[in-house]
Amino acid sequence: MKSEALQEHATKVMGNLDEMINSLDDMDLFFRHLHGIGALHRKMPGFKKEYFFVSVFKQRTSTQANE
C-alpha cells in the first residue's frame, strides 16, 4: 500500500472510530455504523466476516444492558 493510500485509509478509520465512540450512548446507531462498515468490507476480495466480531460484541452489550 502506498503511503498516500495508507494515509487516506487511516483518516477514514479514525473518522469511523470517532463516529463509533460518539454513538456509544445510542447502541442502535452504533450498530448501524458498525454494520455499514462491515458491509463495505464484505465487498473486498478475501475479506472474511470473522474479521468483524459484531455478533460477539452485540451479545456482550445486550447481556450487560440486561443486568
Sequence and secondary structure as in RCSB ss.txt:
>XXXX:A:sequence
MKSEALQEHATKVMGNLDEMINSLDDMDLFFRHLHGIGALHRKMPGFKKEYFFVSVFKQRTSTQANE
>XXXX:A:secstr
  HHHHHHHHHHHHHHHHHHHHTTT HHHHHHHHHHHHHHHHTSTT  GGGS HHHHHHHHHHHHT 
